[in-house]
Amino acid sequence: MSNIDRQPHLVTPRLQLRPLQPEDWPALYAVASDPLLWALHPAADRWQESVFREFFDQALASGGALAVIDPAHGGIIGSSRYGLDRALAGEMEIGWTFLARRYWGGAMNTELKRAMLTHAFRYVERVIFVVGEHNLRSRRAMEKIGGILTDRVLEKATRSPGRHVVYAINREAFADGPLMHPGA
């Protein structure tokens, strides 16, 4: 799967995605420094500069991190990432996603995931999302976009300890799923 482009430039009417760059640190940390973004997340301290610096450096090193930009003002409003480390054959992971709170509850996350899934399905049959077991906000968001809870569970002993559940969307289901319909 080495031919997968995990840092594409993607454009939709309401957002742009481009590869995350080292010079994005100040703008992305300005978004990530909001403690409420991480309140339900297993890494609830990620709003702290030293903790987010580690996350940011790992994102850059991953080769799959993207900056999310609102073209209305050209500013960074969050990030997301493609990953292969926890994916099985024929899969890719989308995750590590966060958006500024002012973009919560609207269509931005759906549009972001739609763009990323459309790109991913050029390469794989299935996309997975690894979510903290108790992160109810993210779990609801997964269900809203058509993610199906699998029986896979990951126990993490890293900076974000705990159980993580795995949601999945298959290429075939995506073509007819809620993400493909405006207003989903």
N, C-alpha and C positions, 0 to 999 in steps of 0.2 A: 504494500500500500504506500510505497514511497513516492508515487506519482500524484498523491493527493495535494492539491493546493489548499493549505490550511491558513493562508493569510491573503485571501482575495480582497479586492476592492468591490464592495457591494453597494448599490444605490437603490433606494426606494423613494417614493414621494415624500416620506417624513423622516428618513434617516439615511446616514451614510456609514459604512463600515470600511475601515482601512487598517493595515497592520499597525499594531501598537509600536511606538518608538520611544527610546529613552527620554527624549525631550517632552514627552506627554506627561511626565511625572507630576509637575505642579498642577496642571488642570485636572488630571484624574484623581490626585489626592484631594483636591478641593471638593470633589464629589464624594469620595470615599470617607472623608473625615467626619461624616454625619453618623453619630452612633446609632441612630434609629435604622439606618440601612442594615445594620448587622444584628439588631436586637434578637431576632429569631434564628439567626445563623449559628451553626456550631462554633464558628470562630467569631464570637460576639465582640472580641476586642480588636477586630480588624480595622476599626476606625483610628486606632492609635498609629502614629507615624511609623514607628519602628516595625510594627506588625504588618502594616500595609506595604512598607518598603520591601519586606521579604516576599509578600504576595506579588508585588509589581515585578521584582527581579525574576521570580519564578515564571511569571507570565511571559516576560521577554525571552527567557531561556527556552520556553516550551515550543516556540516556533509556530504557535497557533493562535496567539492573542490578537484581538482586534479592539480598536478604539471605536466607540459608538458616538457619532456626531449628529447634532441637530442642525440641518442645513439652514434653518431659519435664522440662526445667529452664528453658525460655524463653530460652536463650542462643543467640547467633549462633555457628554452626559452620562457616560458609563463605559463598560467594556464587557466583552464576552470572549470565549475561547473555544477552539476546536482541539480535541485531544484524542490520542490513540492508545495511551498506556493502559486504560481500564476497559477498552473495547475488545470484543471478541472478533473473530474473523468476519468480515462483511459489515462491520459496525464502525461508527465514529461517535465520539462523545461531543456534545455541546454542553458547556457549563461555565462555571466561574462568572456567571452573568450578574451584573448589578447595574441599576439605573438610578439616577438622582430621583429623590422622592417626588418631585413635581411631575414626574413621568409615570408614576404608579397609577394603577387603576384605569388607565386609558388604553389605547390601542398600540402604544409604542412597543411593549414587550412582545405582543403578538406579531407585529410587523418585523421586529428584529428576528424572532425565531423563524418566521416564514422565509425571510431572506436567507438565513443561515441553513435552514433545512433544504431549501431549493438547491443551494450550492452543494450541500453534503450529498444529496441524492444523485448527483452526477457521478459519484464515486462509490457509494455504499448502498446496501439494501435496508439498513436499519441504523437509526440514530438513538443513542442512549443519553439519559440525563441522570446524574447521580445527585441525590438530594438528601440532606440531613433528615433523619427520621422524624424529628420533632419540628422541622421548619415548615409549619403549616402554610405560611404564605407562599412559599415556593411550591409546595405540593399542590395547593389549589391552582396556582398558575400552570403547573404541568397538566393538570386535568382539564383546565380551560382550553388549552391548545391541543388537546387530543392525546396527551401522553397516557400510556397504559402502564399501570403498576405491574412490574414483573415479580417473580419470586426471588430475584437476586438481591442479596444484601451484602454490603461491604462494611467491614469493621475497620475503622481507621485508627491508627495509633500515632498519627502525626499531629501537627499543630491543631487540626480540627478533629479531635477524637470523637468516637461514638459510632453509632450505626447509621449507615446511609442506605437508602432504598434506591432502586433503579427503575426509572420509567423508560419506556421505549416508544418510538414511532417508526413504523415500517413505511417504506416507499409507497407501496400500494395504498395503504390507509391514508397517507398524506395527500394523495391525489384527490381524494373525496372527503377529507376530514375538515374540521372546523377552521383550520388555518387557511384554507384555500378560499374561504368565503369572507368577503369584507364584513367588518363589524363583529367578527368572532371574538 
